Amino acid sequence: MSIAIYNTLTRSVQEFTPINDGEIRMYCCGPTVYDYFHIGNARSFVMSDVVRRYFEFRGYKVTYVMNITDIDDKIIKRGNEEGVPSSAVAERYAAAFLQDAERFGIRPATLYPRATETISEIIKHIQGLIDNGAAYVMDGDVYFRVSAYGEYGKLSRKNVEDLEVGARVEADKRKESPVDFALWKNAKPGEPTWEAPWGTGRPGWHIECSAMAMKYLGTTFDIHAGGNDLIFPHHENEIAQSEALTHEPFAHYWMHFGFLNIDNEKMSKSLGNFFTAREILDKYAAEVIRFYYLHTHYRSPLNFTHEGLDAAKAGLQKLQGLYETLPEAPEGTTPVDVAAFERRFIEAMDDDFNTSAAFGTLFDMARELNGVLHSASGLEAESRQAAFDFLHRAAAGVFGVLRTEAAVGGDRLLGDVMQLLMDIRAEARKEKQWALSDRIRDGLKDLGIALEDGKDGTKWKLGE
C-alpha cells in the first residue's frame, strides 16, 4: 500500500510518488532566530519530524533540510533594541533553537543551512531572474516582477487582481506593481550588508528559502513543509521566484500544518497566552506534548489547554507502562496477533498521516495485551517480543512519545553532571569565589537549567 498525502498545491489527497525510488528530499521552513520559538512553531516542527520518521519507518532514505533564517528585519530590530550586532542575536537564538528542538525529541535535520552562508547562491539566483526579465532593479533594491510568472497564486488560490487592489494603499510607489516583492534590499545604516552586482545590501526573506532549498535538494524536490501561516505570501513567493528561474516544478508536494489556539483563542502576547516551547517544556515532558500534538490530525487546528496536556499525560502513561512491563513479563502461552495491529497502524499512517487513528490502534493493542498479561495463561514469548519491538518502532521511533532506556540513561548522566557542577559551585561559595559561583549559575541558566538555593542545599530543574 502506498502513502497518500494531502497536497496544498492541488487541494487533494494524492498518492505519494518520490522522484527517485526509495529516496525522499524534504524541506521544512525552520525558525527565524530573533527569539525562542513558540508552541505553535513547535507543533509544525514536531509534525514535520513525525512525517520524516514515518518515511524512514517505511524504508525510505530521507534527506531532511530545515533552514535557519539568520538575517531578517526582526533579527536586525532585536539587535538594535539590545544594542548588539544582529549576528549576535542570531547566534544566541539559533543555539537556543537547537537546544529546545533536542529537548522536544526532534531528530536533527540532515542539514541546517543558514541564510548568511548561502549569499552567493542567493545573488546568483537573483541575477538569473534579472537576466530573464522576472526581476528588476530600483535604486539598489531588486523586486520580483509578479506579472512575469503566469501561475502566481496557484498555491494560495489568491487572485493577482484582488491582491493588487489590497496592496495599493501601502505600496512602494517605485515598484512596477504593488504586488511585486523584494528579492534584495538596498543597504541601510547599521544593517549587515553584502556586495552584489546591482549594489550593496541584503536578501529578502523569501529568496533565502528558495536558494537554500535548491542548493541542497536540487531545483525540484519531493516535499516542502511548513505552517499554514506560510502559504501566503512566503511559500507562494518561493514557488514564483524559483519556477520563474528554472521553469521546473519547485516541489511536488506541499504539506501545511494547522494553526494552534490557546484555550480557544489565538495565541497573542497582548492576551497573555503566548508560550515559548521552553516554557511548556519546563512543565511537561516532551513526550507528553508530542502525544498531545499527535492526537489531532496535522492539518486541523489544535486547541492547546493545560487540561488537555494533563489528560495526554495520563493516557501516555498507559503506553509507557506497557512498554516497561513487556520485557519483564513472565512467559505464558496465549498469542496476540501483533502483525495485525501493525498493519492497521500502517494503514492509518498511510492515509495522510492519520496519527489519531494510528494511536487508536496502539491503544487497542495495549488493551488486548494487558488483558492477556493479567490472565492465568499469560502472554507467549514470541508475541511479547513482537509487541515490544513494534511499540519501540512505532510509539518511540515514529511518534517519539516513549521514554526508552537510552533516554533514561541520558537523564541519569545529566543528573550526575549537575551534581558535580553543584558540588564545585558549593566549594567556590565556601571559598568566597563569588565570580566562579555566579558564572556556573548564569551559564546553566543560559542553557535552560535553573539552580535554586535553599536551606536544604541547592536543587536544579530544567527551565527558567
C-alpha distance (Angstrom), angle and dihedral (degrees) to the residues before:
residue distance angle dihedral
M1 . . .
S2 3.81 . .
I3 3.77 128.7 .
A4 3.81 117.3 -104.1
I5 3.82 121.5 -151.8
Y6 3.78 131.7 -170.4
N7 3.80 103.6 -123.2
T8 3.82 113.2 -153.5
L9 3.79 88.3 -158.1
T10 3.83 93.4 62.9
R11 3.83 97.4 24.3
S12 3.79 88.9 -130.5
V13 3.80 142.3 97.6
Q14 3.79 107.6 -102.4
E15 3.76 135.4 -174.1
F16 3.77 107.7 -104.1
T17 3.79 114.6 -120.0
P18 3.82 115.7 176.4
I19 3.78 120.5 -140.1
N20 3.80 89.7 -125.1
D21 3.80 120.0 31.5
G22 3.76 112.9 -104.8
E23 3.81 94.1 4.8
I24 3.79 132.5 94.4
R25 3.78 128.3 -167.6
M26 3.80 109.8 -160.6
Y27 3.81 132.3 178.8
C28 3.79 124.0 -165.8
C29 3.80 123.0 -172.5
G30 3.78 106.2 -116.8
P31 3.79 133.4 -164.5
T32 3.77 131.8 -53.0
V33 3.78 96.9 -136.1
Y34 3.79 106.5 -135.4
D35 3.83 96.5 106.1
Y36 3.80 142.3 1.3
F37 3.79 111.9 -64.7
H38 3.81 116.0 -107.7
I39 3.79 131.2 -130.3
G40 3.81 92.0 -96.4
N41 3.80 89.3 58.2
A42 3.80 88.0 44.8
R43 3.80 91.2 58.9
S44 3.80 91.2 55.6
F45 3.80 92.7 46.1
V46 3.84 92.7 47.9
M47 3.82 93.8 46.1
S48 3.78 91.6 48.9
D49 3.80 88.7 48.6
V50 3.82 90.7 53.2
V51 3.82 92.0 49.1
R52 3.80 89.3 52.1
R53 3.83 91.5 46.6
Y54 3.80 92.5 49.7
F55 3.78 92.9 52.0
E56 3.80 87.8 52.6
F57 3.82 89.5 47.5
R58 3.82 87.2 55.7
G59 3.79 90.9 52.9
Y60 3.79 102.9 -98.4
K61 3.79 123.8 139.3
V62 3.81 104.3 -129.3
T63 3.79 126.2 -158.0
Y64 3.79 100.9 -162.9
V65 3.79 119.1 -169.8
M66 3.80 124.0 -173.4
N67 3.78 117.2 178.6
I68 3.78 127.2 -141.2
T69 3.81 110.9 -146.8
D70 3.80 102.9 -147.8
I71 3.80 100.6 166.4
D72 3.80 118.7 54.5
D73 3.81 142.1 122.1
K74 3.82 92.0 -94.9
I75 3.79 93.0 51.8
I76 3.80 91.6 49.7
K77 3.81 91.0 47.7
R78 3.81 91.4 50.7
G79 3.79 91.0 49.8
N80 3.82 91.8 50.4
E81 3.82 90.6 49.4
E82 3.80 91.4 51.6
G83 3.79 95.8 38.7
V84 3.81 93.0 -122.2
P85 3.82 133.0 114.0
S86 3.80 114.4 -85.1
S87 3.81 87.8 -122.9
A88 3.82 89.5 63.2
V89 3.80 90.5 52.5
A90 3.79 91.0 48.8
E91 3.81 93.7 48.9
R92 3.80 93.0 48.4
Y93 3.79 95.6 50.8
A94 3.81 95.0 37.9
A95 3.81 87.4 58.3
A96 3.81 90.2 46.1
F97 3.81 90.5 50.5
L98 3.78 92.8 53.5
Q99 3.82 91.1 46.9
D100 3.81 93.5 49.6
A101 3.81 92.9 43.3
E102 3.80 88.8 54.4
R103 3.81 90.7 49.0
F104 3.81 88.0 52.3
G105 3.79 90.2 55.9
I106 3.80 91.9 -114.8
R107 3.77 108.1 156.3
P108 3.81 114.1 -123.2
A109 3.78 114.5 -96.5
T110 3.77 119.1 -112.9
L111 3.80 85.3 -116.2
Y112 3.81 135.8 7.5
P113 3.82 102.6 -162.2
R114 3.79 117.9 -169.6
A115 3.77 125.5 -143.8
T116 3.81 93.2 -129.3
E117 3.81 89.6 55.8
T118 3.81 91.4 53.6
I119 3.81 100.4 53.1
S120 3.82 95.4 116.4
E121 3.82 91.0 53.1
I122 3.81 90.6 46.8
I123 3.81 91.9 51.6
K124 3.81 91.5 47.6
H125 3.82 90.5 49.7
I126 3.81 92.8 49.6
Q127 3.81 92.3 46.6
G128 3.80 89.2 52.9
L129 3.80 90.4 53.5
I130 3.81 91.1 48.8
D131 3.80 90.7 49.4
N132 3.81 94.1 52.2
G133 3.80 94.4 44.2
A134 3.82 97.9 -107.9
A135 3.81 92.9 113.0
Y136 3.81 136.7 34.4
V137 3.80 137.4 -161.2
M138 3.80 120.9 -122.9
D139 3.82 119.8 178.2
G140 3.81 92.3 -32.3
D141 3.81 93.9 -45.3
V142 3.80 119.9 107.5
Y143 3.80 121.0 -147.5
F144 3.77 131.6 -168.6
R145 3.79 111.4 -121.4
V146 3.82 102.2 -132.4
S147 3.81 91.6 -168.4
A148 3.82 88.4 63.9
Y149 3.80 91.1 65.6
G150 3.79 110.3 63.7
E151 3.81 96.5 -166.2
Y152 3.81 97.4 57.2
G153 3.81 109.3 143.3
K154 3.81 96.5 29.3
L155 3.82 93.3 121.5
S156 3.80 99.7 42.3
R157 3.82 95.8 30.9
K158 3.79 89.2 -128.9
N159 3.80 120.6 150.7
V160 3.80 115.9 -126.9
E161 3.81 93.1 -142.2
D162 3.80 91.3 53.9
L163 3.79 90.7 47.2
E164 3.79 91.0 52.2
V165 3.81 91.4 54.6
G166 3.80 92.0 49.3
A167 3.81 93.9 46.1
R168 3.82 100.0 48.3
V169 3.80 96.2 84.5
E170 3.79 94.6 63.3
A171 3.80 97.8 24.6
D172 3.79 122.6 138.3
K173 3.81 101.4 -116.0
R174 3.80 90.7 -143.8
K175 3.80 92.5 65.8
E176 3.78 120.8 94.6
S177 3.80 89.8 -133.2
P178 3.81 130.5 14.8
V179 3.83 90.0 -125.5
D180 3.81 95.5 56.0
F181 3.80 109.4 111.2
A182 3.80 134.8 -148.8
L183 3.78 120.9 -95.2
W184 3.81 94.7 169.5
K185 3.81 130.2 19.1
N186 3.79 120.8 -147.4
A187 3.80 116.6 -117.0
K188 3.80 117.2 -83.4
P189 3.83 127.3 -169.7
G190 3.79 113.0 -83.9
E191 3.80 95.7 13.8
P192 3.81 126.9 115.1
T193 3.80 111.2 -107.1
W194 3.78 142.8 -173.8
E195 3.77 131.8 -156.7
A196 3.82 117.4 -106.0
P197 3.83 133.0 171.0
W198 3.82 91.5 -104.7
G199 3.81 96.0 43.8
T200 3.79 146.3 -61.6
G201 3.80 116.5 -60.1
R202 3.78 144.4 95.5
P203 3.81 136.6 -84.2
G204 3.79 126.8 -93.4
W205 3.79 119.8 -116.6
H206 3.80 99.5 -106.9
I207 3.81 97.8 51.8
E208 3.80 90.7 52.4
C209 3.81 93.1 66.0
S210 3.80 93.8 45.4
A211 3.78 91.8 52.4
M212 3.80 94.9 45.1
A213 3.80 93.6 46.7
M214 3.80 94.8 48.5
K215 3.81 93.7 43.3
Y216 3.79 92.3 60.2
L217 3.81 104.9 22.6
G218 3.81 104.0 31.7
T219 3.79 132.7 -114.3
T220 3.82 90.6 -61.5
F221 3.79 124.0 30.4
D222 3.79 137.3 168.8
I223 3.81 110.8 -108.1
H224 3.79 135.7 16.7
A225 3.82 114.4 -171.2
G226 3.80 137.8 -176.3
G227 3.77 145.4 122.7
N228 3.81 123.4 -53.6
D229 3.79 89.3 -111.4
L230 3.82 89.5 67.2
I231 3.81 97.2 59.0
F232 3.80 90.4 90.5
P233 2.90 129.6 60.0
H234 3.80 100.7 -10.3
H235 3.79 102.8 50.6
E236 3.79 93.3 32.7
N237 3.79 89.0 55.5
E238 3.79 92.5 45.0
I239 3.79 90.0 57.3
A240 3.80 93.9 46.4
Q241 3.81 97.6 48.6
S242 3.82 92.7 42.3
E243 3.80 99.7 46.2
A244 3.81 92.3 40.7
L245 3.81 86.6 61.7
T246 3.80 102.8 38.4
H247 3.82 101.1 26.3
E248 3.81 86.1 -141.2
P249 3.82 131.2 106.5
F250 3.80 109.9 -83.7
A251 3.83 97.8 -150.3
H252 3.81 128.6 -3.2
Y253 3.82 97.0 -146.5
W254 3.79 128.8 32.5
M255 3.81 117.0 -161.0
H256 3.80 121.6 -169.3
F257 3.79 128.7 -172.4
G258 3.81 123.4 -139.6
F259 3.78 127.6 -106.4
L260 3.79 122.8 -93.4
N261 3.81 122.5 -135.4
I262 3.80 128.4 -169.1
D263 3.81 113.9 -132.9
N264 3.83 88.9 -21.6
E265 3.80 93.3 -51.8
K266 3.78 131.0 102.9
M267 3.79 111.2 -98.7
S268 3.80 109.8 -103.1
K269 3.78 136.2 159.7
S270 3.80 89.4 -138.8
L271 3.81 90.1 58.6
G272 3.78 91.9 48.6
N273 3.82 92.1 -123.6
F274 3.80 98.0 107.3
F275 3.80 114.2 121.1
T276 3.76 130.2 -178.7
A277 3.77 119.6 -141.9
R278 3.80 92.5 -111.6
E279 3.82 91.6 52.7
I280 3.81 90.7 57.3
L281 3.81 92.0 42.3
D282 3.80 88.0 58.4
K283 3.81 89.4 62.1
Y284 3.80 104.6 32.4
A285 3.78 134.5 34.5
A286 3.79 115.4 -106.1
E287 3.81 90.0 -119.5
V288 3.83 90.6 58.7
I289 3.81 93.3 50.2
R290 3.81 92.0 47.3
F291 3.81 89.6 48.7
Y292 3.82 89.1 51.4
Y293 3.80 93.0 50.0
L294 3.79 92.6 47.7
H295 3.79 95.3 52.8
T296 3.80 88.4 74.8
H297 3.79 122.6 60.0
Y298 3.78 110.5 -101.1
R299 3.82 94.4 -119.1
S300 3.81 94.7 51.1
P301 3.80 125.6 85.3
L302 3.79 114.3 -101.6
N303 3.80 125.5 -144.7
F304 3.80 108.8 -146.2
T305 3.81 115.6 -150.5
H306 3.79 134.9 159.0
E307 3.82 88.8 -129.2
G308 3.78 88.9 56.3
L309 3.78 91.3 50.0
D310 3.80 91.1 50.4
A311 3.81 89.9 51.3
A312 3.81 89.9 48.1
K313 3.79 89.8 52.2
A314 3.80 91.5 53.6
G315 3.81 92.4 46.9
L316 3.75 94.2 48.1
Q317 3.81 91.3 52.3
K318 3.80 88.0 67.3
L319 3.79 92.6 59.5
Q320 3.80 92.5 40.4
G321 3.80 90.8 50.7
L322 3.80 92.1 51.4
Y323 3.80 91.3 46.4
E324 3.81 91.1 53.8
T325 3.84 94.3 41.7
L326 3.81 99.2 51.3
P327 3.82 99.4 71.0
E328 3.82 92.0 52.3
A329 3.82 97.7 39.5
P330 3.81 114.8 122.1
E331 3.78 115.8 -108.3
G332 3.80 114.8 -97.8
T333 3.78 138.8 168.5
T334 3.84 107.3 -114.6
P335 3.83 116.3 100.8
V336 3.81 126.5 -147.7
D337 3.81 121.3 -156.8
V338 3.81 97.3 -123.5
A339 3.81 91.5 165.2
A340 3.82 89.8 64.0
F341 3.80 90.5 55.2
E342 3.78 90.7 48.4
R343 3.81 90.3 52.7
R344 3.82 89.5 52.4
F345 3.80 90.4 48.5
I346 3.80 91.2 52.2
E347 3.81 92.2 46.7
A348 3.79 90.2 53.7
M349 3.80 94.8 47.1
D350 3.80 92.7 43.7
D351 3.81 86.9 57.5
D352 3.81 96.4 79.5
F353 3.81 92.7 -59.5
N354 3.80 96.3 -61.3
T355 3.80 94.8 -170.8
S356 3.81 93.4 170.7
A357 3.81 92.3 59.5
A358 3.80 90.3 42.5
F359 3.80 90.5 55.3
G360 3.79 88.9 48.2
T361 3.78 88.0 59.0
L362 3.80 92.1 49.9
F363 3.80 91.7 51.6
D364 3.82 91.6 46.8
M365 3.78 88.3 54.1
A366 3.80 91.1 46.2
R367 3.81 91.6 54.0
E368 3.80 92.3 50.6
L369 3.78 93.4 45.4
N370 3.80 93.4 48.0
G371 3.79 89.7 50.4
V372 3.79 91.8 53.0
L373 3.81 93.5 42.2
H374 3.81 90.3 56.8
S375 3.79 95.1 43.3
A376 3.78 124.3 100.2
S377 3.81 92.3 -109.9
G378 3.81 96.2 48.7
L379 3.82 129.4 -158.4
E380 3.78 120.5 -53.0
A381 3.79 116.3 -117.7
E382 3.82 96.6 -116.8
S383 3.82 92.9 52.9
R384 3.79 90.9 45.2
Q385 3.80 91.9 55.1
A386 3.81 92.8 43.3
A387 3.81 91.1 51.3
F388 3.79 93.2 48.5
D389 3.82 92.1 47.8
F390 3.81 91.9 48.7
L391 3.81 93.4 48.2
H392 3.78 88.9 49.0
R393 3.81 93.1 50.8
A394 3.83 96.9 40.1
A395 3.81 110.5 29.2
A396 3.81 95.7 30.0
G397 3.81 101.1 25.7
V398 3.82 103.3 38.5
F399 3.80 101.8 24.3
G400 3.80 100.4 27.6
V401 3.81 92.5 -143.5
L402 3.81 102.4 123.5
R403 3.77 126.8 80.8
T404 3.78 106.0 -128.3
E405 3.78 128.4 -163.3
A406 3.80 89.0 -97.6
A407 3.82 91.2 56.9
V408 3.80 92.7 47.5
G409 3.78 89.7 48.9
G410 3.80 89.7 51.4
D411 3.80 89.8 52.7
R412 3.80 90.5 52.3
L413 3.81 90.8 50.5
L414 3.81 91.1 49.2
G415 3.79 89.7 50.4
D416 3.80 91.6 51.6
V417 3.82 92.0 48.2
M418 3.81 91.6 48.4
Q419 3.78 92.0 50.2
L420 3.81 90.0 52.4
L421 3.82 91.3 50.4
M422 3.80 92.3 47.6
D423 3.81 90.7 49.9
I424 3.82 90.7 51.5
R425 3.80 90.5 47.6
A426 3.83 91.4 49.1
E427 3.79 89.9 52.7
A428 3.82 90.4 48.4
R429 3.80 91.3 51.6
K430 3.80 90.6 48.1
E431 3.81 89.2 53.6
K432 3.85 89.7 45.6
Q433 3.82 90.9 -115.5
W434 3.79 90.8 149.4
A435 3.80 95.8 164.5
L436 3.82 91.8 57.9
S437 3.81 91.3 44.4
D438 3.80 91.9 51.5
R439 3.80 91.9 44.6
I440 3.81 91.4 56.6
R441 3.82 92.3 46.2
D442 3.83 95.0 45.6
G443 3.79 93.8 42.8
L444 3.79 91.5 53.0
K445 3.81 90.2 47.2
D446 3.82 89.8 55.8
L447 3.81 87.1 54.3
G448 3.80 91.6 52.2
I449 3.83 97.4 -100.8
A450 3.79 119.1 122.4
L451 3.81 125.2 -156.7
E452 3.80 118.4 -151.1
D453 3.81 117.9 -163.1
G454 3.81 115.3 -154.6
K455 3.78 142.4 154.2
D456 3.79 89.7 -86.1
G457 3.80 92.7 53.3
T458 3.81 132.5 -96.2
K459 3.79 124.1 -34.0
W460 3.76 129.5 -173.9
K461 3.77 135.8 -150.4
L462 3.77 137.7 174.7
G463 3.75 109.7 -101.5
E464 3.76 144.9 42.5
